[in-house]
Amino acid sequence: MHPSVQSSRTILFEMLRSYTALAHTRNLSQAVEMLGSTRQTVRRHIGTLEEIRGEKLFEMRNRQYCLTEAGLRSLKEAESILARGEAWLIGGISDSDGLPLVRDAGEDGPVLFAQQHRISRLWVDQSPLLQTGLRCWANSKATIESPELAVIRPYLVVYRRYGQGWICVEIGDKSSYASWFGWAWAKSNVGCTVQEMPAGAGYARFISQAYQSVFEGQSVRLDHIHTEMPRERDGPCVPVSFQRLLLGFTFPDGEFALALLVDRTYNLAIDGVGEERIRAMPQDLLMAFEPNSIEAQE
């Protein structure tokens, strides 16, 4: 084992914090202030990471610390490790049957309970919308402009990769997003990044990690989620329970497209979350979907 790796295990999180702070501020003094550290310590952390990885993470341009190509590639993974580690320390993340389980009681923001499930769960906790979506995805051969998506296209929210993050490029008129936030507010978020959208910072971190997992090769992912979101600007948070299917597609230009298909429902299975909490969402916010009647109209 490389001696630097062995000696640095105990300060791995501190090194990652230095790396991510400097990546976001691009200024050593600001990173030091953010971390409550010293210039020497941050420099040492970055130098050790670069030595272990065998690649430069930063380069100086116009007196700023700018990420190299290797630094850009590694940033999201470093942020994910930090986020999961911090959540694990307070009991906020674990796994259930080998899949991620998130539990955040909302002490510093809205509650968030989420559990990833295997796709076969779609036929246990019935969701005609998501079942139809999975069939359409398969028939479309993962091509976002395929006519095979006509039935579910109005229900989709579509994202494109933007740097190391995600930007919203389409919000369907019948999507859960549009009916929850209202047509005007929903449409105004086309062109926004995940972090800028109105679901809250904690949820934004969670969904960014989920989107990345689909991008990196899962292609399809199913989550059951209970959280709280406002329904109007600066309004109070309202409980919401939903199943969410993430689908990987390809845009006509060959770039990766990520589509969200959400069904607000009480049919959730999240370890440690009772029926009473799941049903805290008002009943009039449940979604209805009848694929046969839609197909007959087309």
C-alpha positions in Angstrom: 0.0 0.0 0.0 1.2 3.5 -0.8 2.5 5.0 2.4 0.6 8.3 1.8 -2.6 6.4 1.4 -2.1 4.5 4.7 -1.1 7.6 6.7 -3.9 9.7 5.2 -6.9 7.4 6.0 -7.6 9.2 9.2 -7.9 12.6 7.5 -9.7 11.6 4.3 -12.8 13.6 5.0 -10.8 16.7 5.9 -8.9 16.4 2.6 -12.1 16.0 0.7 -13.6 19.1 2.5 -10.5 21.1 1.5 -10.8 19.9 -2.1 -14.5 20.7 -2.5 -14.3 24.0 -0.7 -11.4 25.2 -2.9 -13.2 23.9 -6.0 -16.2 26.0 -5.2 -14.5 29.2 -4.0 -11.4 29.0 -6.3 -9.8 31.2 -3.7 -7.5 29.9 -0.9 -8.4 32.6 1.6 -12.1 32.0 1.1 -11.7 28.3 1.4 -9.7 28.7 4.6 -12.5 30.9 6.1 -15.2 28.5 5.0 -13.4 25.6 6.6 -12.1 27.3 9.7 -8.7 26.0 8.8 -5.3 27.4 7.7 -3.7 28.1 4.3 -0.9 25.6 5.1 -3.4 22.8 6.0 -5.6 23.3 2.9 -2.5 23.3 0.7 -1.2 20.2 2.4 -4.5 18.4 1.9 -4.7 19.2 -1.8 -1.0 18.2 -2.3 -1.6 14.9 -0.5 -4.7 14.1 -2.6 -2.8 14.9 -5.8 0.1 12.7 -4.7 -2.1 9.8 -3.9 -4.2 10.0 -7.1 -1.2 10.7 -9.3 -2.9 13.7 -11.0 -3.2 17.4 -10.6 -6.6 18.6 -9.3 -6.0 22.3 -9.6 -4.1 24.8 -11.7 -3.6 28.5 -11.2 -5.2 30.9 -13.7 -5.5 34.6 -13.2 -4.6 34.1 -9.5 -7.5 31.6 -9.1 -7.5 27.9 -8.3 -9.2 26.3 -11.3 -10.0 22.6 -11.5 -8.1 20.6 -14.1 -9.9 18.1 -16.2 -9.1 15.4 -13.6 -10.3 17.7 -10.9 -13.6 18.2 -12.7 -14.1 14.5 -13.1 -13.5 13.8 -9.5 -15.5 16.6 -7.9 -19.0 15.0 -7.9 -17.7 11.8 -6.5 -15.9 13.6 -3.7 -19.1 15.6 -2.9 -21.1 12.4 -2.9 -18.7 10.7 -0.4 -18.8 13.7 1.9 -22.6 14.0 1.8 -23.1 10.2 2.4 -20.5 10.2 5.2 -22.1 13.2 7.0 -25.6 11.7 6.6 -24.3 8.3 7.9 -22.8 9.9 11.0 -26.2 11.3 12.1 -28.1 8.1 11.1 -29.6 9.7 8.0 -28.5 7.2 5.4 -28.1 3.4 5.4 -29.2 0.7 3.1 -32.1 -1.7 2.8 -31.4 -5.0 0.9 -28.3 -3.4 -0.6 -30.1 -0.2 -1.9 -29.9 3.3 -0.5 -32.3 4.4 2.3 -32.4 8.0 3.4 -34.0 9.2 6.6 -33.9 12.9 7.6 -36.5 14.0 10.2 -36.2 17.6 9.1 -34.3 19.2 12.0 -32.6 21.6 9.6 -35.2 21.7 6.9 -38.0 19.7 5.3 -38.3 16.0 6.2 -36.9 13.6 3.6 -37.5 9.8 3.7 -36.5 7.9 0.5 -35.8 4.4 -0.4 -34.6 3.0 -3.7 -36.3 -0.2 -4.9 -35.6 -2.8 -7.6 -37.7 -2.2 -10.7 -39.7 -5.3 -10.1 -41.3 -3.4 -7.2 -43.5 -1.6 -9.8 -45.7 -4.7 -9.9 -46.0 -4.9 -6.1 -46.8 -1.3 -5.2 -49.1 -0.7 -8.2 -48.5 2.4 -10.3 -50.1 2.3 -13.8 -48.3 5.5 -14.8 -44.9 4.2 -13.9 -45.6 0.7 -15.4 -46.7 2.4 -18.6 -43.6 4.6 -18.5 -41.2 1.6 -18.2 -42.9 -0.1 -21.2 -42.7 3.1 -23.3 -39.0 3.5 -22.4 -38.2 0.0 -23.5 -40.2 0.4 -26.7 -38.5 3.7 -27.5 -35.1 2.1 -27.3 -34.2 4.9 -24.9 -34.6 7.6 -27.6 -36.2 10.7 -26.1 -37.9 11.8 -29.3 -39.4 8.4 -30.1 -43.2 8.3 -30.9 -43.4 5.4 -28.5 -43.3 8.0 -25.7 -46.4 9.8 -26.8 -48.6 8.4 -24.0 -46.3 9.5 -21.2 -44.5 12.5 -22.7 -46.8 15.0 -21.0 -46.0 13.5 -17.7 -42.2 13.7 -18.0 -39.7 16.2 -16.7 -36.5 16.1 -18.7 -32.9 17.1 -17.7 -29.7 17.5 -19.7 -26.2 17.4 -18.3 -24.8 20.9 -17.5 -21.1 20.9 -16.6 -21.0 18.5 -13.6 -24.7 19.0 -12.8 -28.2 19.0 -14.4 -30.4 21.6 -16.1 -34.1 21.3 -16.7 -35.0 21.5 -20.4 -38.7 20.3 -20.4 -41.6 20.1 -17.9 -44.6 18.2 -19.1 -48.0 19.9 -18.7 -49.4 16.8 -16.9 -46.3 16.1 -14.8 -46.4 15.9 -11.1 -44.1 18.9 -11.1 -46.5 21.0 -13.0 -49.6 20.0 -11.1 -47.8 20.5 -7.7 -46.2 23.9 -8.3 -48.7 25.2 -10.8 -48.2 25.7 -14.6 -46.6 29.2 -14.4 -44.1 28.5 -11.6 -43.2 25.1 -13.2 -42.6 26.6 -16.6 -40.4 29.3 -15.2 -38.0 26.7 -13.9 -37.2 25.4 -17.4 -33.5 26.4 -17.8 -32.8 26.1 -14.0 -30.3 23.8 -12.5 -31.3 21.2 -9.9 -30.0 23.4 -7.1 -32.0 26.4 -8.3 -35.4 24.6 -8.4 -37.9 25.0 -5.6 -37.7 21.5 -3.9 -35.1 22.6 -1.2 -31.3 22.1 -0.8 -31.5 18.7 1.0 -33.7 17.2 -1.7 -31.6 18.8 -4.4 -28.5 17.0 -3.0 -30.4 13.7 -2.9 -31.7 13.9 -6.4 -28.4 15.0 -7.8 -26.8 11.8 -6.5 -29.7 9.7 -7.9 -29.5 11.4 -11.3 -25.7 10.7 -11.3 -26.3 7.0 -10.6 -28.6 6.7 -13.6 -26.1 8.6 -15.8 -23.3 6.3 -14.7 -25.0 3.2 -16.0 -28.1 2.2 -14.1 -30.3 3.5 -16.9 -33.5 3.0 -14.8 -34.1 3.7 -11.1 -37.1 3.5 -8.9 -37.5 5.4 -5.6 -40.2 5.8 -3.1 -40.1 9.2 -1.4 -41.9 11.2 1.3 -40.8 14.8 1.8 -42.2 18.3 2.1 -42.3 21.0 -0.5 -44.0 24.4 -0.9 -46.8 24.7 -3.5 -46.2 28.4 -4.1 -43.4 30.9 -3.8 -42.4 31.5 -0.2 -45.4 29.4 0.8 -45.5 26.7 3.6 -44.2 23.2 3.0 -46.8 20.5 2.3 -46.3 16.8 2.8 -45.9 14.9 -0.5 -45.6 11.1 -1.1 -44.6 9.7 -4.4 -43.0 7.0 -6.5 -40.4 8.2 -8.9 -39.0 6.5 -12.0 -35.7 7.8 -13.4 -35.2 6.9 -17.1 -32.0 7.3 -19.1 -32.5 8.4 -22.7 -30.5 9.8 -25.6 -31.1 13.3 -27.2 -31.0 13.6 -31.0 -27.5 15.1 -30.7 -26.3 12.0 -28.9 -26.1 13.5 -25.5 -27.6 11.9 -22.4 -31.1 12.8 -21.4 -32.6 12.1 -18.0 -36.4 11.9 -17.7 -38.4 11.8 -14.4 -41.8 10.2 -14.2 -43.5 10.8 -10.8 -46.7 9.4 -9.4 -48.0 11.0 -6.2 -49.5 8.0 -4.4 -49.9 6.4 -0.9 -48.5 3.1 -2.3 -45.0 3.5 -0.7 -42.7 1.2 1.1 -40.0 3.1 3.0 -38.4 1.3 6.0 -39.3 2.9 9.3 -41.9 5.3 7.7 -45.5 4.5 8.8 -48.7 4.8 6.9 -49.8 7.8 8.9 -46.8 9.8 7.7 -47.2 8.7 4.1 -50.9 9.6 4.2 -50.1 13.1 5.5 -50.3 14.3 1.9 -53.8 15.6 1.2 -55.9 13.1 -0.7 -56.8 15.6 -3.4 -53.1 15.6 -4.4 -53.1 12.0 -5.5 -52.5 11.5 -9.2 -54.8 9.6 -11.6 -53.7 8.0 -14.8 -55.7 5.9 -17.3 -53.5 4.8 -20.1 -56.2 3.0 -22.1 -58.4 6.1 -22.3 -55.4 8.2 -23.5 -54.4 5.7 -26.1 -58.0 5.6 -27.4 -57.9 9.4 -27.9 -54.8 9.3 -30.1 
